[in-house]
Amino acid sequence: MFSIALLGIICLYFISFLDKPVEINPDEFYKYNGEKVKVRGIVRNKIGSLVEITNYEVRGKIFYEKNDEINYGDEIEAIGRIGEYEDEFVLYANYLKICKKWDEDTISLPYLLENYEKYLNSNVNVTGYIYSTTKSYFYLTDDLIEYKIKVYCDNLSLNKSDKVFVKGFFYYDASQASFFIKVNQPYHGVEKYE
């Protein structure tokens, strides 16, 4: 009786490996049409139930209806089956988890601007110093005043030279050839660095 139970446990162990999804890159969806896969990436866009992710090299889309907690810049992992959506392949996720929220780590202003392609059109958490202020925006700079970026923020209650965290959305304005950050969501803000 013991050997039959042991054999059953061993069989279940090997069967669990058969159902384990293959981890793939977002640009490999077409290779796995109809198959169960796992993918990981950074959220770059959300349109309804579609979430676009990237691994900084390629992009892919995930269809997941319960994505209210997901924000631009979050690192997510999803498991589901690949299928067609309009004219492309997407992952129809039945499981999705947020591995890392966009605001868990801070980056310096020089790092943001030197690696802008990773963060463009995404939420960022940037540290720097207030350089100058107006009613609707201020300039954030690094400690050597080599880098500056305009931050649109109403009701700033901090002073020039204060070191701050800026949690906002990172944009590029092609008409003025400049980057800027907007603090315009309830989960955005500017806080003094203590």
TORLOTI-322947 format. One record per residue (C-alpha): x, y, z. Coordinates in steps of 0.25 Angstrom, whole numbers. Example, Ala and Ser with C-alpha at 12.3 -4.5 7.8 and 13.67 -1.06 7.14 Angstrom:
REM residues 2
NODE,49,-18,31
NODE,55,-4,29
END
This chain:
REM residues 194
NODE,0,0,0
NODE,11,10,4
NODE,18,7,-10
NODE,5,10,-18
NODE,4,23,-10
NODE,18,27,-12
NODE,17,24,-27
NODE,4,33,-28
NODE,12,44,-21
NODE,24,43,-31
NODE,14,43,-43
NODE,7,55,-38
NODE,21,62,-36
NODE,24,59,-51
NODE,10,63,-56
NODE,12,77,-49
NODE,24,79,-58
NODE,16,76,-71
NODE,6,88,-67
NODE,17,98,-63
NODE,17,109,-73
NODE,29,113,-82
NODE,35,126,-79
NODE,36,135,-91
NODE,39,149,-96
NODE,28,158,-101
NODE,33,157,-115
NODE,31,142,-116
NODE,16,141,-114
NODE,14,137,-129
NODE,23,124,-126
NODE,13,119,-115
NODE,-1,122,-121
NODE,-10,114,-112
NODE,0,110,-102
NODE,1,113,-87
NODE,13,123,-84
NODE,18,132,-74
NODE,24,146,-77
NODE,30,157,-69
NODE,31,172,-72
NODE,29,186,-69
NODE,16,193,-72
NODE,17,203,-83
NODE,2,205,-87
NODE,-12,202,-82
NODE,-24,203,-91
NODE,-36,196,-85
NODE,-33,182,-82
NODE,-20,182,-91
NODE,-7,184,-84
NODE,5,187,-92
NODE,19,182,-86
NODE,33,183,-89
NODE,46,177,-85
NODE,53,189,-90
NODE,56,182,-103
NODE,43,177,-109
NODE,28,179,-106
NODE,16,170,-104
NODE,1,171,-100
NODE,-6,165,-89
NODE,-21,164,-88
NODE,-26,164,-73
NODE,-39,170,-69
NODE,-35,173,-54
NODE,-24,182,-56
NODE,-29,194,-48
NODE,-17,193,-38
NODE,-7,193,-49
NODE,1,206,-53
NODE,11,210,-63
NODE,24,206,-59
NODE,20,194,-50
NODE,28,181,-53
NODE,17,170,-55
NODE,17,155,-57
NODE,6,148,-64
NODE,2,134,-68
NODE,-8,130,-78
NODE,-11,125,-92
NODE,-6,132,-105
NODE,-17,136,-115
NODE,-20,145,-126
NODE,-26,159,-123
NODE,-29,167,-136
NODE,-17,166,-144
NODE,-7,162,-133
NODE,-4,151,-123
NODE,-6,154,-108
NODE,-6,147,-95
NODE,-19,144,-89
NODE,-15,144,-75
NODE,-23,136,-64
NODE,-12,140,-54
NODE,-5,153,-52
NODE,3,159,-41
NODE,11,172,-38
NODE,25,168,-35
NODE,29,182,-33
NODE,22,195,-32
NODE,28,207,-40
NODE,30,215,-27
NODE,38,205,-19
NODE,51,210,-24
NODE,56,224,-26
NODE,65,228,-37
NODE,74,241,-38
NODE,71,252,-48
NODE,84,249,-56
NODE,81,234,-57
NODE,67,237,-62
NODE,71,247,-73
NODE,83,238,-77
NODE,74,226,-78
NODE,61,233,-83
NODE,57,222,-92
NODE,55,212,-81
NODE,45,222,-74
NODE,39,230,-84
NODE,23,230,-83
NODE,24,224,-70
NODE,22,227,-55
NODE,36,231,-49
NODE,41,233,-34
NODE,52,243,-36
NODE,61,250,-26
NODE,67,264,-27
NODE,67,278,-22
NODE,57,289,-25
NODE,64,299,-33
NODE,53,310,-36
NODE,38,310,-34
NODE,26,317,-40
NODE,11,316,-38
NODE,9,303,-47
NODE,23,297,-48
NODE,37,296,-43
NODE,50,292,-48
NODE,57,280,-42
NODE,72,279,-42
NODE,83,270,-38
NODE,93,274,-27
NODE,103,279,-37
NODE,93,287,-45
NODE,97,280,-58
NODE,83,274,-61
NODE,69,281,-60
NODE,55,277,-63
NODE,42,284,-62
NODE,32,278,-52
NODE,17,282,-54
NODE,11,282,-40
NODE,1,291,-33
NODE,1,295,-19
NODE,16,293,-16
NODE,19,295,-1
NODE,34,293,-2
NODE,45,303,-3
NODE,57,305,-13
NODE,69,296,-10
NODE,60,286,-3
NODE,64,271,-6
NODE,51,264,-11
NODE,45,252,-17
NODE,36,254,-29
NODE,26,244,-32
NODE,20,247,-46
NODE,19,243,-61
NODE,31,245,-70
NODE,28,251,-83
NODE,35,257,-95
NODE,30,269,-103
NODE,35,268,-117
NODE,30,282,-121
NODE,40,288,-110
NODE,50,277,-111
NODE,49,275,-96
NODE,46,265,-85
NODE,37,268,-73
NODE,29,262,-62
NODE,15,264,-58
NODE,9,261,-44
NODE,-5,259,-48
NODE,-10,247,-41
NODE,-15,244,-27
NODE,-3,234,-25
NODE,7,245,-30
NODE,13,255,-21
NODE,26,263,-17
NODE,31,260,-3
NODE,43,265,4
NODE,55,256,5
NODE,58,254,20
END
